[in-house]
Amino acid sequence: MEANSYQSQPVSQPPLYDLIILGASGFTGKYVVKEALKFLNVPSSPLKSLALAGRNPTKLAQTLKWASHPDHPPPIPILTADTTDPASLHHLCSQSKLILNCVGPFRLLGEPVVAACAETGCDYLDICGEPEFMERMEVKYHEKAMETGSLVVSACGFDSVPAELGWMFNSRHWVGPAAPNQIEAYLSLESEKRIVGNFGTYESAVLGVANVEQLVELRRSRPKRARPAIPGPFPTKGPMIDHQKEIGLWAVKLPSADSVVVRRTLTTLTENPRGLPGLNESPEQIEKRDAFWSTVKPAHFGVKLGSKTLLGVFRFIAVGMFIGLLGRNAIGRWLLLKFPSFFSLGWFRKKGPSDDEVRSASFKMWFVGRGFSDMNVSQDKKKPDMEIITRVVGPEIGYLTTPIILVQCARILLSHRDNLPKGGVFPPGIVFGPTDLQEQLEQNGISFDLISKKSILA
């Protein structure tokens, strides 16, 4: 199709589709299609029309057939679009209320899609876990997206919704004068078979190391933003390897996107204590939003990767050293990406996990909150005197949990668009925190539980 025909559609024409899944034939994309089909034309679902988009129509048709099995594929349009062709992306955005972007690595392929959405006013969700990309998109496109009414939200998968909703869930258990000082997340990946990760996640980690300097420069170039007021002293660094007897894990710090995303939400909340106003909220919804955010208390946040054995933690450290050392130069990155199974000690491979390996895997994310039983006297105390442990549990992170979360975020956006911000580039917590996203996830296999609440020796 010629570029001229992209511009021939009337501007006022309503979108043809509720959403378009871009990159639908990729490893994660095909599972997103499978999850979305569960809610297509279901009476309680706002999803009445969708299309698949990508570079290769044949692969997209095969994806639709795989995702529909054992049923016949529904008559879903297949559209051709390429992230290197801005005209095709603009045309795509003009046809849909919402784009779900599954095309990674986002550092290399994501910006043209965000740009097209921000320019056309189309809403955008993705499954990115790359901090530099997310922060760069906020810098470059936030103002334009606010102007056009495009709501751009990255990290709407396992990165970083369990962390966002998980710390809020823990925080909201600190009632009355009690307040958290620190909430640490401990991630445990479990499987009846061997654990095999998404190659895209591994690739993002490798490219993230390559991008560290750009991220530092980007942050230095931005104005200082508000910091949340957290009671008590700044937490001590602690040992390199942490043994949490309460939850049965050995753990090491994980330099993940989750910590960055949670901090962005906390910063936005500090600047907007009542949350972000919706496009066209009712008085009842404004009251509901105010009530929700009044129960969320800020805390220092970090993530650690946990194992039931000390040997497992040493494996984490070894893989982290490989990526950290080799990811700094082009030859090292080539080696890491050419031989992922070797350098990840078998955790990642290019072809990804089998369907059986996906079905047998799960995750537990423990949130250990420590703080003060009375925040009014916390400044005089050097150590917390109260501990609250909560937990988020769900299926395999890359191919099951991520599609579940992305599709539920899309359903909420389509159902309650008037209650969400008009436009702008935001992390998921500040947008979806006051919605019923947690309840929707609980209905789709992801649980949130209070494990314990107790006093500790100060």
Solvent accessible surface area in square Angstrom, and as a share of the most:
residue,aa,sasa,rsa
1,M,171,0.76
2,E,133,0.60
3,A,50,0.39
4,N,119,0.61
5,S,41,0.27
6,Y,36,0.14
7,Q,148,0.66
8,S,84,0.54
9,Q,57,0.25
10,P,86,0.54
11,V,157,0.91
12,S,103,0.66
13,Q,69,0.31
14,P,100,0.63
15,P,58,0.36
16,L,93,0.46
17,Y,27,0.10
18,D,12,0.06
19,L,2,0.01
20,I,0,0.00
21,I,0,0.00
22,L,3,0.01
23,G,13,0.13
24,A,0,0.00
25,S,43,0.28
26,G,34,0.33
27,F,90,0.37
28,T,12,0.07
29,G,1,0.01
30,K,53,0.23
31,Y,20,0.07
32,V,0,0.00
33,V,0,0.00
34,K,82,0.35
35,E,13,0.06
36,A,1,0.00
37,L,33,0.16
38,K,121,0.51
39,F,26,0.11
40,L,29,0.15
41,N,97,0.50
42,V,53,0.30
43,P,133,0.84
44,S,94,0.61
45,S,4,0.03
46,P,33,0.21
47,L,1,0.01
48,K,100,0.43
49,S,36,0.23
50,L,4,0.02
51,A,0,0.00
52,L,0,0.00
53,A,0,0.00
54,G,8,0.08
55,R,184,0.67
56,N,62,0.32
57,P,65,0.41
58,T,86,0.50
59,K,112,0.48
60,L,0,0.00
61,A,49,0.38
62,Q,110,0.49
63,T,9,0.05
64,L,11,0.05
65,K,137,0.58
66,W,75,0.26
67,A,7,0.05
68,S,10,0.07
69,H,139,0.62
70,P,115,0.73
71,D,105,0.54
72,H,167,0.75
73,P,59,0.37
74,P,41,0.26
75,P,137,0.86
76,I,17,0.08
77,P,52,0.33
78,I,57,0.29
79,L,31,0.15
80,T,89,0.52
81,A,3,0.02
82,D,42,0.22
83,T,15,0.08
84,T,112,0.65
85,D,53,0.28
86,P,81,0.51
87,A,28,0.22
88,S,6,0.04
89,L,2,0.01
90,H,62,0.28
91,H,28,0.12
92,L,4,0.02
93,C,6,0.04
94,S,50,0.32
95,Q,13,0.06
96,S,4,0.03
97,K,101,0.43
98,L,0,0.00
99,I,0,0.00
100,L,0,0.00
101,N,0,0.00
102,C,16,0.09
103,V,28,0.16
104,G,37,0.36
105,P,15,0.09
106,F,11,0.05
107,R,67,0.25
108,L,105,0.52
109,L,58,0.29
110,G,0,0.00
111,E,38,0.17
112,P,45,0.28
113,V,2,0.01
114,V,1,0.00
115,A,17,0.13
116,A,1,0.01
117,C,0,0.00
118,A,0,0.00
119,E,81,0.37
120,T,57,0.33
121,G,23,0.23
122,C,6,0.03
123,D,10,0.05
124,Y,0,0.00
125,L,0,0.00
126,D,0,0.00
127,I,30,0.15
128,C,1,0.00
129,G,22,0.21
130,E,10,0.04
131,P,27,0.17
132,E,14,0.06
133,F,1,0.00
134,M,4,0.02
135,E,9,0.04
136,R,52,0.19
137,M,2,0.01
138,E,19,0.09
139,V,71,0.41
140,K,110,0.46
141,Y,29,0.11
142,H,37,0.17
143,E,129,0.58
144,K,76,0.32
145,A,0,0.00
146,M,85,0.38
147,E,120,0.54
148,T,45,0.26
149,G,15,0.14
150,S,0,0.00
151,L,0,0.00
152,V,1,0.01
153,V,0,0.00
154,S,9,0.06
155,A,0,0.00
156,C,0,0.00
157,G,1,0.01
158,F,18,0.08
159,D,40,0.21
160,S,0,0.00
161,V,2,0.01
162,P,2,0.01
163,A,0,0.00
164,E,1,0.00
165,L,9,0.04
166,G,0,0.00
167,W,3,0.01
168,M,4,0.02
169,F,32,0.13
170,N,0,0.00
171,S,0,0.00
172,R,98,0.36
173,H,42,0.19
174,W,2,0.01
175,V,101,0.58
176,G,58,0.56
177,P,70,0.44
178,A,6,0.04
179,A,2,0.01
180,P,0,0.00
181,N,6,0.03
182,Q,45,0.20
183,I,1,0.00
184,E,24,0.11
185,A,0,0.00
186,Y,0,0.00
187,L,10,0.05
188,S,4,0.03
189,L,59,0.29
190,E,39,0.17
191,S,34,0.22
192,E,161,0.72
193,K,109,0.46
194,R,129,0.47
195,I,52,0.26
196,V,9,0.05
197,G,15,0.15
198,N,20,0.10
199,F,28,0.12
200,G,32,0.31
201,T,67,0.39
202,Y,1,0.01
203,E,35,0.16
204,S,22,0.14
205,A,46,0.35
206,V,0,0.00
207,L,13,0.06
208,G,28,0.27
209,V,36,0.21
210,A,20,0.16
211,N,6,0.03
212,V,78,0.45
213,E,136,0.61
214,Q,84,0.37
215,L,23,0.11
216,V,59,0.34
217,E,102,0.46
218,L,27,0.13
219,R,103,0.38
220,R,179,0.65
221,S,88,0.57
222,R,59,0.22
223,P,114,0.72
224,K,195,0.83
225,R,86,0.31
226,A,41,0.32
227,R,206,0.75
228,P,34,0.22
229,A,93,0.72
230,I,32,0.16
231,P,13,0.08
232,G,16,0.16
233,P,64,0.41
234,F,161,0.67
235,P,26,0.16
236,T,125,0.73
237,K,201,0.85
238,G,46,0.44
239,P,93,0.59
240,M,130,0.58
241,I,43,0.22
242,D,17,0.09
243,H,76,0.34
244,Q,18,0.08
245,K,166,0.70
246,E,94,0.42
247,I,18,0.09
248,G,40,0.39
249,L,3,0.02
250,W,71,0.25
251,A,0,0.00
252,V,18,0.11
253,K,150,0.63
254,L,49,0.24
255,P,124,0.78
256,S,24,0.15
257,A,6,0.05
258,D,4,0.02
259,S,15,0.09
260,V,16,0.09
261,V,0,0.00
262,V,0,0.00
263,R,119,0.43
264,R,21,0.08
265,T,0,0.00
266,L,7,0.04
267,T,21,0.12
268,T,8,0.05
269,L,15,0.08
270,T,46,0.27
271,E,75,0.34
272,N,47,0.24
273,P,98,0.62
274,R,141,0.51
275,G,5,0.05
276,L,18,0.09
277,P,86,0.54
278,G,16,0.16
279,L,84,0.42
280,N,106,0.54
281,E,29,0.13
282,S,48,0.31
283,P,104,0.66
284,E,124,0.56
285,Q,25,0.11
286,I,60,0.31
287,E,126,0.56
288,K,107,0.45
289,R,17,0.06
290,D,37,0.19
291,A,57,0.44
292,F,26,0.11
293,W,7,0.02
294,S,86,0.55
295,T,55,0.32
296,V,11,0.06
297,K,37,0.16
298,P,35,0.22
299,A,3,0.02
300,H,42,0.19
301,F,21,0.09
302,G,19,0.18
303,V,3,0.02
304,K,24,0.10
305,L,29,0.14
306,G,4,0.04
307,S,17,0.11
308,K,139,0.59
309,T,76,0.44
310,L,67,0.33
311,L,129,0.64
312,G,12,0.11
313,V,0,0.00
314,F,101,0.42
315,R,87,0.32
316,F,33,0.14
317,I,30,0.15
318,A,34,0.27
319,V,13,0.07
320,G,41,0.39
321,M,113,0.51
322,F,68,0.28
323,I,21,0.11
324,G,21,0.21
325,L,106,0.53
326,L,45,0.22
327,G,0,0.00
328,R,173,0.63
329,N,76,0.39
330,A,70,0.54
331,I,131,0.66
332,G,1,0.01
333,R,55,0.20
334,W,142,0.50
335,L,56,0.28
336,L,0,0.00
337,L,38,0.19
338,K,101,0.43
339,F,93,0.39
340,P,7,0.05
341,S,51,0.33
342,F,136,0.57
343,F,21,0.09
344,S,0,0.00
345,L,67,0.33
346,G,15,0.15
347,W,41,0.14
348,F,38,0.16
349,R,47,0.17
350,K,105,0.44
351,K,150,0.63
352,G,2,0.02
353,P,20,0.13
354,S,52,0.34
355,D,63,0.33
356,D,71,0.37
357,E,20,0.09
358,V,3,0.01
359,R,166,0.60
360,S,20,0.13
361,A,14,0.11
362,S,38,0.25
363,F,0,0.00
364,K,59,0.25
365,M,1,0.00
366,W,30,0.10
367,F,0,0.00
368,V,2,0.01
369,G,0,0.00
370,R,63,0.23
371,G,0,0.00
372,F,0,0.00
373,S,51,0.33
374,D,46,0.24
375,M,80,0.36
376,N,121,0.62
377,V,65,0.37
378,S,0,0.00
379,Q,129,0.58
380,D,129,0.67
381,K,60,0.25
382,K,178,0.75
383,K,129,0.55
384,P,31,0.20
385,D,23,0.12
386,M,27,0.12
387,E,5,0.02
388,I,0,0.00
389,I,2,0.01
390,T,0,0.00
391,R,55,0.20
392,V,1,0.00
393,V,35,0.20
394,G,5,0.05
395,P,32,0.20
396,E,10,0.05
397,I,39,0.20
398,G,10,0.09
399,Y,3,0.01
400,L,50,0.25
401,T,0,0.00
402,T,10,0.06
403,P,2,0.01
404,I,17,0.08
405,I,0,0.00
406,L,0,0.00
407,V,2,0.01
408,Q,0,0.00
409,C,0,0.00
410,A,1,0.00
411,R,33,0.12
412,I,5,0.03
413,L,2,0.01
414,L,31,0.15
415,S,56,0.36
416,H,76,0.34
417,R,45,0.16
418,D,67,0.35
419,N,39,0.20
420,L,3,0.02
421,P,10,0.07
422,K,100,0.42
423,G,4,0.04
424,G,0,0.00
425,V,6,0.04
426,F,21,0.09
427,P,4,0.02
428,P,2,0.01
429,G,1,0.01
430,I,3,0.01
431,V,4,0.02
432,F,1,0.00
433,G,6,0.06
434,P,12,0.08
435,T,25,0.14
436,D,43,0.22
437,L,1,0.01
438,Q,40,0.18
439,E,87,0.39
440,Q,34,0.15
441,L,1,0.01
442,E,74,0.33
443,Q,136,0.61
444,N,37,0.19
445,G,53,0.51
446,I,2,0.01
447,S,43,0.28
448,F,13,0.05
449,D,52,0.27
450,L,81,0.40
451,I,72,0.37
452,S,33,0.21
453,K,91,0.38
454,K,81,0.34
455,S,97,0.63
456,I,45,0.23
457,L,175,0.87
458,A,77,0.60
